[in-house]
Amino acid sequence: ITAHKGSVQYEVISHGRAAHSSMPEKGINALMQMNTFITKADAKFEAASKTASNEKLGPMLNVFTVIEGGTQINSVPEQTVLKANARTIPECDNQVVLDILNTTIEELNTTIDGRLELNILQNNMAVERSDESVLVQTIRKVTGRNLPARGLGGATDASNFCRVEKEFDLAIFGPGESSVAHTVNEYVEIDDYLAFCDIFVAVAADYLQ
């Protein structure tokens, strides 16, 4: 793998005011404010994702993943927290995501009775490097296989290397079945793990000589 998407992890906090559910007009429903935010932001993310696509990585995407709000069934929720993860590409980058979040919150904060707040938890850029770098050629040489280069929807620490203005080789290469990542039964075959230990040693020795 010679390219991967960027990752913007964030949370939006909706601040309202608690009240008895029999008198909702006395409160400010933080959950309903969040519902409005999700609807408006989702439409903007969908539109942005259609503006560009990367040959290896596909389009930018955003997924709302966690929502927490309210304390009991007969009370207007005072606070609701939304967590989400956007996956970016060089053609539709992290700044696009940040602009969507900030403008949506600014717009809503002028119309709602409560308040929305944004916290950025992670801001890692997309990475794309040569399919024919010395590192990639070394892996092909050591394994004896003309492995094709492709992209990855997830993100790695290579994003941090991009913060320094210096070229570097990138190859994400190792054992495991990506389709089971983050599932209950995520696993790596023992034979594959042991085989890659030898491969990594051979690649490092050749690449660093």
Residue, then its C-alpha position, 0 to 999 in steps of 0.5 A: i500500500t502506497a497511499h492512505k486516506g487522511s483522518v479527521q476525528y471530531e466531536v460536536i457538543s450540543h448545549g441545551r437546557a434541562a426541563h421536565s418532558s411535560m413542559p418541553e417549552k421550558g427547556i432547550n432540547a440538545l438532542m434535537q439541535m444535534n439532529t439538525f446539525i447532523t442533517k445539515a452537515d451530512a448534506k454538505f459532506e455528501a455534496a463535497s464527496k461528489t466533487a472529487s475522487n482519488e484513483k487509489l483511495g476513492p472519494m472523501l467520506n464522513v461517518f457519524t459513529v457515536i451519539e450520547g445525550g440525555t439522562q432520563i426518559n422524562s427530561v429534556p436533554e441538556q447536553t448531547v455529544l456526537k463523535a464522528n470520523a471523516r476520511t479525506i483524500p488529497e483532492c478533498d482534504n482535511q480543510v474541506v472537512l473543517d470548513i464544513l464543520n465550522t460553517t455549519i456550526e456557525e450557521l446554526n448557532t445564529t438560529i438555535d436557542g442553545r449552542l453547538e461546540l466543536n472539538i477536533l480530536q485528530n487531524n491527520m492528512a492523507v498520504e500518497r507516495s510513489d509506487e516505484s520507490v526504493l522501498v517498494q522495489t526492495i519489497r518486490k525484490v525480497t518477496g520475489r513478487n511483482l506486488p501491485a500498489r494500492g490505497l488504504g481507507g484507514a490512516t497510519d503514522a505516515s500522516n505525521f511524516c507529512r508534517v515535515e517538508k521532506e520526501f519519504d518512501l511509504a509502504i504499508f506491508g504486512p500480515g493480516e486480513s483487512s476485512v476483519a479489522h476492528t471486528v470482534n474476531e480480528y486476527v492474524e494467522i500465526d504462520d503469516y506473522l512468523a513469515f513476515c518477521d523474516i520478510f521484514v528483516a530481509v527488507a530492512a537489511d537490503y533497503l538500509q545497506 
